[in-house]
Amino acid sequence: MKQILPILTLTTLTAAAFADAGAAAPAAAASGLSYNRVGISRSSDQTSLSVSQLLGSSNFLATLSTRNTNNTDVDASNYAFLSVGYVFKNVVAGIDATASIGTSSNGFDSNWSINLRRSLSEVFAGLEVALAYSHQKEQWGSTQYGAKSWTYELAYNINKQYSVAYALTDFSGNSNENVHAVSLRYNF
């Protein structure tokens, strides 16, 4: 019953918006999200630096990131990672969806991911949320591992250039702990 009420409300509001048969459908609003950015992130044992940019005027997104792990048992974790994705802007309700694939410079890790982002400026100016699912394959020697994770992020855009974010990555089904990270980003 709790799920039916929001669906009925949304359906009623949509029908009311298009009640006038002669009315044209409203144009999709721009998401206002920045994809051209440089960021530095810090978790308990890892520092990451990343650069993302839309290629030309297309929706193709290239991301290069590096990470440095303080854990001496994981020397192979210090490498660069390149991913390429496509941004589907304003898929529904102002949400942008990005599908991407990537590989590491050492050739042992690869992943694919889906990232959903939405501005919540109508709730609080500069607020943004993101939800991502990632499936990563790692190789240590001759053994391969698969890691699946969900990342939940809350970001605040201080102004057009700078933003801060807090993210929680949940490695559900794995023995890994949850990872908390804080990021500072510069949009260009």
C-alpha positions as CSV (number, residue, x, y, z in Angstrom):
1,M,0.0,0.0,0.0
2,K,2.8,2.4,0.8
3,Q,4.3,1.9,-2.7
4,I,0.9,2.5,-4.5
5,L,0.3,6.0,-3.1
6,P,3.5,7.6,-4.5
7,I,2.9,5.9,-7.9
8,L,-0.7,7.1,-8.0
9,T,0.4,10.6,-6.9
10,L,3.0,10.8,-9.7
11,T,0.6,9.4,-12.3
12,T,-2.1,12.0,-11.3
13,L,0.4,14.9,-11.4
14,T,1.7,13.8,-14.8
15,A,-1.9,13.4,-16.2
16,A,-2.8,16.9,-14.9
17,A,0.2,18.4,-16.5
18,F,-0.9,17.1,-19.9
19,A,-4.6,17.5,-19.4
20,D,-4.9,20.1,-22.1
21,A,-4.9,18.1,-25.3
22,G,-3.4,20.9,-27.3
23,A,-0.5,21.4,-24.9
24,A,3.0,20.4,-26.1
25,A,5.2,18.2,-23.9
26,P,7.6,20.3,-21.8
27,A,11.2,20.4,-22.9
28,A,13.6,18.3,-20.8
29,A,15.5,20.4,-18.3
30,A,19.2,20.4,-18.4
31,S,20.8,18.5,-15.5
32,G,23.3,21.2,-14.7
33,L,25.9,18.6,-13.6
34,S,29.5,19.2,-14.4
35,Y,31.5,16.3,-15.9
36,N,34.7,18.2,-16.6
37,R,36.5,18.1,-13.3
38,V,39.7,17.2,-11.4
39,G,39.3,15.6,-8.0
40,I,41.3,14.3,-5.0
41,S,39.8,11.8,-2.7
42,R,41.0,10.4,0.6
43,S,39.9,7.3,2.5
44,S,41.5,5.6,5.5
45,D,44.3,4.0,3.5
46,Q,44.1,5.4,0.0
47,T,44.5,8.7,-1.8
48,S,43.2,9.0,-5.4
49,L,43.6,11.7,-8.0
50,S,41.2,11.8,-11.0
51,V,40.5,13.8,-14.1
52,S,37.2,13.5,-16.1
53,Q,36.3,15.2,-19.3
54,L,33.5,15.0,-21.9
55,L,35.1,14.5,-25.3
56,G,34.4,17.5,-27.5
57,S,30.7,18.3,-27.6
58,S,29.8,14.6,-27.3
59,N,28.4,12.7,-24.3
60,F,31.5,10.4,-24.2
61,L,33.3,10.7,-20.9
62,A,37.0,9.8,-20.4
63,T,38.4,9.5,-16.9
64,L,42.0,8.9,-15.8
65,S,42.6,8.2,-12.1
66,T,45.5,7.1,-10.0
67,R,45.6,5.8,-6.5
68,N,48.2,5.4,-3.8
69,T,47.5,2.8,-1.1
70,N,49.3,3.1,2.2
71,N,48.8,-0.6,2.8
72,T,52.3,-2.2,2.2
73,D,50.7,-5.6,1.5
74,V,49.0,-4.3,-1.6
75,D,51.8,-2.9,-3.8
76,A,49.9,-3.8,-6.9
77,S,47.2,-1.3,-6.0
78,N,49.3,1.7,-6.9
79,Y,48.5,2.3,-10.6
80,A,46.6,4.4,-13.1
81,F,43.1,3.5,-14.3
82,L,41.5,4.6,-17.6
83,S,37.8,4.4,-18.2
84,V,35.5,5.5,-21.0
85,G,31.8,6.0,-20.7
86,Y,28.7,7.5,-22.2
87,V,26.5,10.0,-20.3
88,F,22.8,9.7,-20.9
89,K,21.6,13.2,-19.7
90,N,18.2,13.7,-18.0
91,V,17.1,10.1,-18.4
92,V,14.2,10.5,-16.0
93,A,13.4,13.1,-13.3
94,G,16.6,15.0,-13.9
95,I,18.8,12.0,-13.4
96,D,21.9,11.5,-15.5
97,A,23.1,7.9,-16.1
98,T,26.7,7.1,-17.1
99,A,27.7,3.6,-18.3
100,S,31.4,3.0,-18.4
101,I,34.1,0.4,-18.8
102,G,37.8,0.7,-17.8
103,T,41.1,-1.0,-17.3
104,S,44.2,-0.5,-15.2
105,S,47.7,0.4,-16.4
106,N,49.1,-2.9,-15.1
107,G,46.5,-4.8,-17.1
108,F,45.3,-6.9,-14.1
109,D,42.1,-5.0,-13.2
110,S,39.1,-4.1,-15.3
111,N,35.6,-3.0,-14.5
112,W,32.2,-1.8,-15.7
113,S,29.9,0.5,-13.9
114,I,26.6,2.4,-14.0
115,N,26.5,5.8,-12.2
116,L,23.3,7.8,-11.5
117,R,23.6,11.5,-10.6
118,R,21.1,14.1,-9.8
119,S,21.2,17.7,-8.7
120,L,19.0,18.4,-5.6
121,S,19.2,22.2,-6.0
122,E,15.4,22.4,-5.6
123,V,15.8,21.1,-2.1
124,F,19.1,22.8,-1.2
125,A,21.1,25.0,-3.6
126,G,24.3,23.1,-4.6
127,L,23.3,19.7,-3.3
128,E,23.9,16.6,-5.5
129,V,23.5,12.9,-5.0
130,A,24.9,9.9,-6.8
131,L,24.4,6.1,-6.8
132,A,26.9,3.8,-8.6
133,Y,27.1,0.1,-9.1
134,S,30.5,-1.3,-10.1
135,H,31.7,-4.8,-11.0
136,Q,35.5,-5.1,-10.9
137,K,37.8,-8.0,-11.8
138,E,41.1,-8.1,-10.1
139,Q,44.0,-10.5,-10.6
140,W,46.7,-11.3,-8.0
141,G,49.2,-13.7,-9.6
142,S,47.3,-16.4,-11.3
143,T,44.1,-16.0,-9.2
144,Q,41.2,-13.8,-10.3
145,Y,38.7,-12.1,-8.0
146,G,35.4,-10.4,-8.7
147,A,34.4,-7.4,-6.6
148,K,30.9,-5.9,-6.7
149,S,30.2,-2.6,-5.0
150,W,27.5,0.0,-4.5
151,T,28.7,3.6,-3.9
152,Y,26.4,6.2,-2.3
153,E,27.6,9.9,-2.6
154,L,26.4,13.2,-1.3
155,A,28.1,16.3,-2.8
156,Y,27.9,20.0,-2.2
157,N,28.8,22.5,-4.9
158,I,30.4,25.4,-3.0
159,N,30.3,27.4,-6.2
160,K,30.6,26.7,-9.9
161,Q,34.2,25.6,-9.6
162,Y,34.6,23.8,-6.3
163,S,32.7,21.0,-4.6
164,V,33.1,18.6,-1.7
165,A,31.7,15.1,-1.4
166,Y,31.3,12.3,1.0
167,A,31.0,8.7,-0.4
168,L,30.3,5.3,1.2
169,T,31.3,2.3,-0.9
170,D,29.6,-1.0,0.2
171,F,31.3,-4.2,-1.0
172,S,28.3,-6.3,-0.3
173,G,28.9,-10.1,-0.5
174,N,32.7,-9.7,-0.1
175,S,34.8,-9.8,3.0
176,N,36.0,-6.3,2.4
177,E,34.9,-3.5,4.7
178,N,32.9,-0.5,3.7
179,V,35.0,2.4,2.5
180,H,34.3,6.0,3.5
181,A,35.9,8.7,1.3
182,V,36.0,12.5,1.3
183,S,36.7,14.3,-2.0
184,L,37.5,17.8,-3.1
185,R,36.8,18.6,-6.8
186,Y,37.5,21.5,-9.2
187,N,35.1,21.8,-12.2
188,F,36.6,23.3,-15.4
